[in-house]
Amino acid sequence: MNLRNLLALMVMVVFLGACDQVTNMGKNTKIESELDTVSYALGADVANTLQNRNGVEELSYEAFVKGMQEVFEGKETLLDDGQRKQKIRTYLQRLSEQRKEKNLKEGQEFLEENKDNEGVKVTESGLQYKVLEEGSGKSPDANDTVRVHYEGRTIDGEVFDSSKERGKPAEFPVNRVIQGWTEGLQMMKEGAKYKFFIPTKLAYGTRVRPGGKIEPNEALIFDVELLEVTPVKGDGQEKE
């Protein structure tokens, strides 16, 4: 978390609400001037960052404004700079751990229920898949390159990536993607369409980009169409 974002949020609170009416902060504020507009945009953007990237869902506005006032008025604050940073860091770390635990639990519950749905099969690793349409061409090995169309969603149905929306298939080596894909692709033949239900241990785990659409420990769903397999030799040259 960038601490400057918190400072920006503090400034936004000043712009959008009178400090002597913090319980009704922003409710009657008019957005008229350029400063109003920029301040509003800054506030909404920072709030989105705090919610979506850091899991902050609530603040004590009275305490928030008190800390902000003391800094801007040059008064001695209750916490010094080091203490403030430590408090923020500890709090955000706790929120992050809670979010990871929540996502892990929800993913496990989803997969436990999903495995009993019609047509769903489960591999030894825990990968779940459903054959939507079988293919008749080549199956890739781990070192081969594939060309695919795909759409990725979270278990609540939100699309986070789609080659179909971009209108261009993706191409990559089978062993250069998440484990669930590497395993699942090798079960497919060219022309096949599968649906993968991937537990977090076979997906991204906690190794996700901060602020990205995929959260730590999320189970993921992919619709995958295998368009083409390009086999390669050990020296990287295509087989004849």
C-alpha positions as CSV (number, residue, x, y, z in Angstrom):
1,M,0.0,0.0,0.0
2,N,1.4,3.4,-1.0
3,L,1.1,5.7,2.0
4,R,0.6,8.7,-0.4
5,N,-2.7,7.2,-1.3
6,L,-3.9,7.5,2.3
7,L,-2.7,11.1,2.3
8,A,-4.6,11.7,-0.9
9,L,-7.7,10.2,0.7
10,M,-7.3,12.6,3.7
11,V,-7.2,15.5,1.4
12,M,-10.3,14.3,-0.4
13,V,-12.2,14.1,2.9
14,V,-11.4,17.8,3.5
15,F,-12.7,18.8,0.1
16,L,-15.9,16.7,0.2
17,G,-17.1,17.3,3.8
18,A,-17.0,20.0,6.4
19,C,-14.9,18.9,9.4
20,D,-17.5,20.1,11.9
21,Q,-20.0,17.8,10.3
22,V,-18.1,14.6,9.8
23,T,-21.1,12.4,10.5
24,N,-22.7,13.8,7.3
25,M,-19.5,14.1,5.4
26,G,-20.0,14.7,1.7
27,K,-23.7,14.2,1.7
28,N,-24.6,17.8,0.8
29,T,-21.4,18.6,-1.0
30,K,-21.9,20.2,-4.5
31,I,-19.5,19.3,-7.3
32,E,-19.2,22.6,-9.2
33,S,-15.6,23.9,-9.6
34,E,-12.7,22.2,-11.3
35,L,-11.2,21.6,-7.8
36,D,-14.4,20.0,-6.7
37,T,-14.4,17.7,-9.8
38,V,-10.7,16.7,-9.4
39,S,-11.2,16.2,-5.7
40,Y,-14.2,13.9,-6.3
41,A,-12.3,11.9,-8.9
42,L,-9.4,11.6,-6.6
43,G,-11.6,10.4,-3.7
44,A,-13.4,7.8,-5.8
45,D,-10.2,6.5,-7.3
46,V,-8.4,6.2,-4.0
47,A,-11.5,4.6,-2.4
48,N,-11.5,2.0,-5.2
49,T,-7.9,1.3,-4.6
50,L,-8.3,0.9,-0.8
51,Q,-11.3,-1.4,-1.3
52,N,-10.2,-3.5,-4.3
53,R,-6.4,-3.7,-3.6
54,N,-6.3,-3.6,0.2
55,G,-9.7,-4.8,1.3
56,V,-10.5,-1.7,3.4
57,E,-14.3,-1.6,3.8
58,E,-14.8,1.0,6.5
59,L,-13.1,3.9,8.3
60,S,-13.8,5.9,11.4
61,Y,-14.4,9.3,9.8
62,E,-14.1,11.2,13.0
63,A,-10.7,9.7,13.9
64,F,-9.7,10.0,10.3
65,V,-10.4,13.8,10.2
66,K,-8.8,14.3,13.6
67,G,-5.5,12.9,12.4
68,M,-5.7,14.9,9.2
69,Q,-6.5,18.2,11.0
70,E,-3.7,17.8,13.4
71,V,-1.2,17.3,10.6
72,F,-2.4,20.2,8.4
73,E,-2.6,22.5,11.5
74,G,0.9,21.6,12.6
75,K,-0.3,20.1,15.9
76,E,1.4,17.3,17.7
77,T,-0.2,14.0,16.6
78,L,-1.1,11.1,18.8
79,L,1.2,8.8,16.8
80,D,4.6,9.8,15.3
81,D,5.5,9.0,11.6
82,G,7.0,5.6,12.4
83,Q,4.1,4.6,14.6
84,R,1.6,5.6,11.9
85,K,3.3,3.6,9.2
86,Q,3.5,0.6,11.5
87,K,-0.2,0.8,12.4
88,I,-1.2,1.1,8.7
89,R,1.1,-1.7,7.6
90,T,-0.1,-4.1,10.4
91,Y,-3.7,-3.4,9.7
92,L,-3.4,-3.9,5.9
93,Q,-1.5,-7.1,6.4
94,R,-4.2,-8.4,8.7
95,L,-6.9,-7.5,6.1
96,S,-4.8,-9.3,3.4
97,E,-4.6,-12.5,5.5
98,Q,-8.3,-12.4,6.1
99,R,-9.0,-12.0,2.4
100,K,-6.7,-14.9,1.5
101,E,-8.4,-17.1,4.1
102,K,-11.9,-16.1,2.8
103,N,-11.0,-16.7,-0.8
104,L,-9.4,-20.1,0.0
105,K,-12.5,-21.2,1.9
106,E,-14.9,-20.1,-0.7
107,G,-12.9,-21.8,-3.5
108,Q,-12.7,-25.0,-1.6
109,E,-16.5,-24.9,-0.9
110,F,-17.2,-24.2,-4.6
111,L,-15.0,-27.0,-5.9
112,E,-16.4,-29.5,-3.3
113,E,-19.9,-28.8,-4.6
114,N,-18.9,-28.6,-8.2
115,K,-17.3,-32.0,-8.4
116,D,-20.6,-33.6,-8.1
117,N,-22.2,-31.8,-11.0
118,E,-23.0,-33.7,-14.2
119,G,-20.0,-34.2,-16.5
120,V,-17.4,-32.9,-14.1
121,K,-14.3,-35.1,-13.7
122,V,-11.5,-34.7,-11.1
123,T,-7.9,-35.6,-11.7
124,E,-5.5,-36.8,-9.0
125,S,-4.0,-33.3,-8.6
126,G,-7.4,-31.8,-7.8
127,L,-8.0,-30.2,-11.3
128,Q,-11.7,-30.4,-12.3
129,Y,-12.7,-30.4,-15.9
130,K,-15.7,-30.9,-18.1
131,V,-15.6,-31.9,-21.7
132,L,-17.8,-29.5,-23.8
133,E,-16.7,-30.9,-27.1
134,E,-14.1,-33.5,-28.0
135,G,-11.4,-32.9,-30.6
136,S,-9.8,-35.2,-33.2
137,G,-6.4,-33.7,-33.8
138,K,-3.1,-33.8,-31.9
139,S,-2.6,-33.7,-28.2
140,P,0.2,-31.4,-26.9
141,D,3.1,-32.4,-24.7
142,A,4.4,-30.1,-22.0
143,N,7.1,-28.7,-24.3
144,D,4.8,-28.1,-27.2
145,T,3.3,-24.7,-28.2
146,V,-0.4,-24.3,-28.4
147,R,-2.8,-21.8,-29.9
148,V,-6.0,-21.4,-28.0
149,H,-9.1,-19.3,-27.4
150,Y,-10.1,-19.0,-23.8
151,E,-12.2,-17.1,-21.3
152,G,-11.3,-16.9,-17.6
153,R,-13.7,-16.2,-14.8
154,T,-13.8,-16.1,-11.0
155,I,-16.2,-18.5,-9.2
156,D,-18.7,-15.6,-8.9
157,G,-18.8,-15.3,-12.7
158,E,-16.7,-12.2,-13.3
159,V,-14.7,-12.4,-16.5
160,F,-11.0,-11.3,-15.9
161,D,-9.5,-12.3,-19.2
162,S,-10.7,-13.4,-22.6
163,S,-8.9,-13.9,-25.9
164,K,-12.4,-14.1,-27.5
165,E,-13.1,-10.5,-26.5
166,R,-9.8,-9.4,-27.9
167,G,-10.5,-11.3,-31.1
168,K,-7.1,-13.0,-31.2
169,P,-6.1,-16.5,-30.1
170,A,-3.3,-16.8,-27.5
171,E,-0.2,-18.8,-28.2
172,F,2.3,-20.1,-25.7
173,P,4.3,-23.2,-24.6
174,V,2.2,-25.6,-22.5
175,N,4.8,-25.6,-19.7
176,R,4.8,-21.8,-19.3
177,V,1.4,-21.4,-17.8
178,I,-0.3,-22.2,-14.5
179,Q,-0.2,-25.9,-13.5
180,G,-3.9,-26.4,-14.0
181,W,-3.6,-25.3,-17.7
182,T,-0.4,-27.4,-18.2
183,E,-2.2,-30.5,-17.0
184,G,-5.5,-29.8,-18.6
185,L,-4.2,-28.9,-22.1
186,Q,-2.4,-32.3,-22.3
187,M,-5.7,-34.1,-22.0
188,M,-7.2,-32.2,-25.0
189,K,-7.0,-32.8,-28.7
190,E,-7.0,-30.1,-31.4
191,G,-10.6,-28.9,-31.9
192,A,-11.6,-29.8,-28.3
193,K,-13.4,-27.4,-25.9
194,Y,-13.0,-28.0,-22.2
195,K,-14.0,-26.2,-19.1
196,F,-11.4,-26.1,-16.3
197,F,-12.2,-25.6,-12.6
198,I,-8.8,-24.8,-11.1
199,P,-8.1,-24.8,-7.4
200,T,-5.7,-22.0,-6.2
201,K,-2.8,-24.4,-5.7
202,L,-2.9,-25.2,-9.4
203,A,-3.6,-21.5,-10.3
204,Y,-1.9,-18.4,-9.0
205,G,-2.1,-19.0,-5.3
206,T,-1.0,-15.8,-3.5
207,R,1.3,-14.8,-6.4
208,V,-1.0,-12.3,-8.0
209,R,-0.5,-8.8,-9.2
210,P,-1.6,-6.3,-6.5
211,G,-4.8,-4.6,-7.6
212,G,-5.4,-7.1,-10.4
213,K,-8.7,-8.7,-11.2
214,I,-7.5,-12.0,-9.6
215,E,-7.3,-12.1,-5.8
216,P,-4.9,-14.2,-3.7
217,N,-6.1,-17.8,-3.2
218,E,-8.9,-17.6,-5.7
219,A,-10.2,-20.7,-7.5
220,L,-10.6,-20.0,-11.2
221,I,-12.8,-21.2,-14.1
222,F,-11.6,-21.3,-17.8
223,D,-13.4,-22.2,-21.0
224,V,-10.6,-23.3,-23.3
225,E,-10.7,-24.2,-27.0
226,L,-7.6,-25.9,-28.4
227,L,-7.1,-24.6,-31.9
228,E,-3.6,-25.9,-32.9
229,V,-0.6,-27.8,-31.5
230,T,2.9,-27.1,-32.7
231,P,5.2,-29.9,-31.6
232,V,8.8,-29.1,-31.0
233,K,12.1,-31.0,-30.7
234,G,14.3,-30.7,-27.8
235,D,16.4,-28.1,-29.7
236,G,13.4,-25.9,-30.1
237,Q,12.9,-26.7,-33.9
238,E,9.6,-27.7,-35.1
239,K,9.1,-31.3,-36.0
240,E,8.7,-32.1,-39.7
